[in-house]
Amino acid sequence: MFRDVGLRFMNLNWMSAVTLTQDLDGYLLLEDGKLWRGRLAGAGAATAGELVFTTNLTGYQEVLTDPSFAGQIVVMTAPMIGNYGITPIDEQAKKPWVSGFVVRELSRLSSGWRATGRLDSYLAEHSIAVLVGADTRAITRHVRERGAMRSLIAPVTLAVEEAKGLLDAHPCMEGLDLATVVSTREPYVVDAQGKEKGLVVCLDYGVKLRSLQLIAAEGYRVEVLPASSGSADILARRPAGVFVSNGPGDPAAVPCAAETVRAVSDAGVPVFGICLGCQLVARAFGGRTYKLPYGHRGGNHPVRNLDTGVVEITSQNHGFAIAEEDGFAEGSPELRITHRNLNDGTVEGLSHVSRPAFAVQYHPEAAPGPHDSRYLFQRFVESMGATSSVATG
């Protein structure tokens, strides 16, 4: 009897595999010629972008709406995506910014208590190209071995040779200014919570909503300015501090950003940068940045605070890093290294030796991710001369 049941179970699995194979209507093509097949969902047109992966087990909506993923096709390493649905509460921007999405299984059911809709419907509504059913573990291993590279999600109706032509014409991430693309076009304000203590200017290179909320929760009104804003415009507002946000693309390609950050610091204004903002702070003081093979993306990256010895589990999303020399940013003896990645030893934090300016390479706002690094917002508040009440939970 058990043998018969086992045979019937094997037959059901075999039939499912056959059905899946027959339904394949799309593929993921990499610039090195590697190809994976799957089912298309969302947008039906061919979509190109740099192929990267993230190790977040949850937080797929935050990933989709993180402006730092602009210009990239994101592979989710968790096997099932979409099972708790979607909700406006989790959005980090007004729209998704990923170029494409690759998942092993896209759930058509959701059981999240906050859910207002399904992920598959959300992806279709926003015309995000999605490849479902491909071997995401194999794709991730390939990226780890060969590095992040240009890729294309396409329908099977598009000949592979034609797809290669589209892929070759797509720009590489090095030298690409995407921060200006995702930045706000007009200034806007996030009101302080409780009694207002002062003004923080956020230079928007792709800021996430959670960062603004955490600063506002400290009693600071946040004025978010476009990436093109100059130091004169910023200083005219007499801010208590300047927050240099995360964002996508090559830090070396963002026009005038380093010069603006340097001028603000020269004026004595406290500066706090995260992710791309960390790289821009480094470049503002003469530091050098370079592209990592496949970057750091996910919610489980260990970082050691060199001042305290404490290891933080951090949320990260970046493809570039800061060069170092003898414990300082290379080319900038004014910036000492304060944090280090325990996976590959790269720079994860900087602090100016004499000015109220510091930055970290990761995402202390943790949307999604662990909250180990929320103390950095407290440090920013203290650098502006106020008492912090940032929640650590």
C-alpha positions, 0 to 999 in steps of 0.5 A, spaced: 500 500 500 505 504 501 509 503 495 503 504 491 502 511 495 509 513 493 508 511 486 502 515 485 506 521 489 512 521 484 507 521 478 503 527 481 510 530 482 512 528 475 506 531 472 507 538 475 514 538 472 511 537 465 506 542 466 511 547 469 515 545 463 510 546 458 508 553 461 515 556 460 514 563 456 520 567 459 527 567 460 533 571 464 539 572 459 546 574 462 551 578 458 556 572 459 551 568 455 548 564 461 540 563 460 535 561 465 527 559 463 521 560 467 514 563 467 513 571 466 508 575 470 507 582 471 510 586 464 511 582 458 516 586 454 523 585 455 527 589 461 534 590 462 538 591 468 544 589 473 543 582 476 543 582 483 541 578 489 538 579 496 538 575 502 532 578 505 527 572 508 522 577 508 521 585 506 519 584 499 515 590 498 521 594 501 525 591 496 521 593 491 520 600 493 527 601 495 530 607 490 537 604 491 535 598 487 533 602 481 536 599 474 537 592 477 533 586 476 533 583 483 533 575 485 530 573 491 534 568 495 528 566 499 524 560 495 517 563 496 515 570 495 508 574 496 505 569 502 503 575 506 501 580 501 502 587 500 500 593 504 502 601 503 505 601 510 511 597 508 512 602 502 519 606 502 517 610 496 511 612 492 512 606 487 517 600 485 524 602 483 526 595 481 527 594 473 525 586 474 524 581 479 526 573 479 523 569 484 522 561 485 515 561 487 510 567 487 504 566 492 497 567 489 495 567 496 496 571 502 495 571 509 498 577 512 494 580 517 496 587 515 495 585 507 491 590 503 492 586 496 496 580 493 503 581 491 502 578 484 497 583 482 501 589 485 507 587 480 502 587 474 499 593 476 506 597 476 508 593 470 514 590 473 517 584 469 517 578 473 520 571 472 517 565 476 520 558 477 527 559 475 532 556 479 534 562 484 539 558 488 543 557 481 542 564 479 545 566 486 551 562 486 553 564 478 552 571 480 557 570 486 562 566 482 562 571 476 559 578 479 553 582 478 552 583 470 547 586 465 541 581 464 535 581 461 528 578 462 524 577 456 519 573 453 520 566 449 517 570 443 524 574 443 529 571 439 536 570 444 540 573 439 536 579 439 536 579 446 543 579 446 543 585 442 538 589 447 543 587 452 549 589 449 546 596 448 544 597 456 549 601 460 553 598 465 553 600 472 560 603 473 559 611 471 552 611 471 548 616 475 542 614 477 541 618 484 539 624 480 533 619 476 530 617 483 531 623 487 525 628 488 524 633 483 521 638 488 523 639 495 518 637 500 517 636 508 516 631 513 513 634 519 516 633 526 513 629 531 511 632 538 515 639 539 519 641 534 527 641 535 529 644 529 530 642 521 534 637 518 535 637 511 535 631 507 539 630 500 535 626 497 539 621 492 534 615 493 532 616 500 527 611 504 521 613 507 523 610 514 529 614 515 525 620 514 520 617 519 526 616 524 528 623 524 522 626 524 520 622 531 526 625 534 522 632 533 526 634 527 522 637 521 525 634 515 526 638 508 527 633 503 531 637 497 533 634 490 540 631 489 541 637 484 541 642 490 547 646 492 550 648 498 548 655 498 541 653 498 542 648 503 545 653 508 540 658 507 535 654 510 540 654 517 539 646 518 541 643 525 544 637 520 544 634 514 542 627 512 546 624 506 541 619 503 542 612 500 541 611 493 543 607 486 548 607 481 556 610 481 557 615 487 563 618 482 557 619 477 553 624 481 554 631 479 557 636 484 554 631 490 561 630 493 563 638 493 556 640 496 557 635 502 564 638 503 561 645 503 556 643 508 561 640 512 566 646 511 560 651 514 560 647 521 553 643 519 553 636 522 553 631 517 550 623 517 551 619 511 548 612 509 550 607 504 551 611 497 551 617 502 557 614 506 561 613 499 559 621 498 562 623 504 568 619 503 569 622 496 567 629 499 574 629 503 578 626 497 576 618 498 576 613 493 570 608 491 570 602 487 565 597 485 564 590 488 564 584 485 557 582 487 555 587 492 552 587 499 544 586 499 540 583 505 538 583 512 544 579 515 550 582 514 555 582 520 559 589 521 564 590 527 563 597 530 571 598 531 570 603 537 566 598 541 567 591 539 560 590 538 558 586 532 551 589 529 547 585 524 545 590 518 541 591 512 545 592 506 544 594 499 550 597 495 554 595 489 560 600 491 565 600 497 570 605 499 578 604 499 582 604 505 589 605 507 592 604 514 585 605 518 583 611 514 579 612 507 584 612 502 586 619 500 583 622 506 587 622 513 581 626 515 576 620 515 578 614 520 575 607 519 569 606 524 566 599 522 568 593 518 564 588 514 566 581 517 564 577 511 569 581 506 573 586 511 570 592 507 569 599 510 562 599 513 563 606 517 567 613 517 568 618 522 571 625 521 577 626 526 575 633 528 568 635 525 561 632 526 561 628 520 560 621 520 557 615 515 555 608 515 555 603 508 549 600 511 542 601 512 540 603 520 533 605 518 532 597 517 526 597 512 527 591 512 532 588 517 534 588 524 534 594 528 541 593 531 544 600 528 538 604 530 543 608 535 546 611 529 540 616 529 541 617 536 548 619 534 546 624 529 541 627 534 547 628 539 551 631 534 546 636 533 546 638 540 539 634 542 537 628 547 535 622 543 529 618 544 529 614 538 526 607 539 530 601 539 525 596 538 
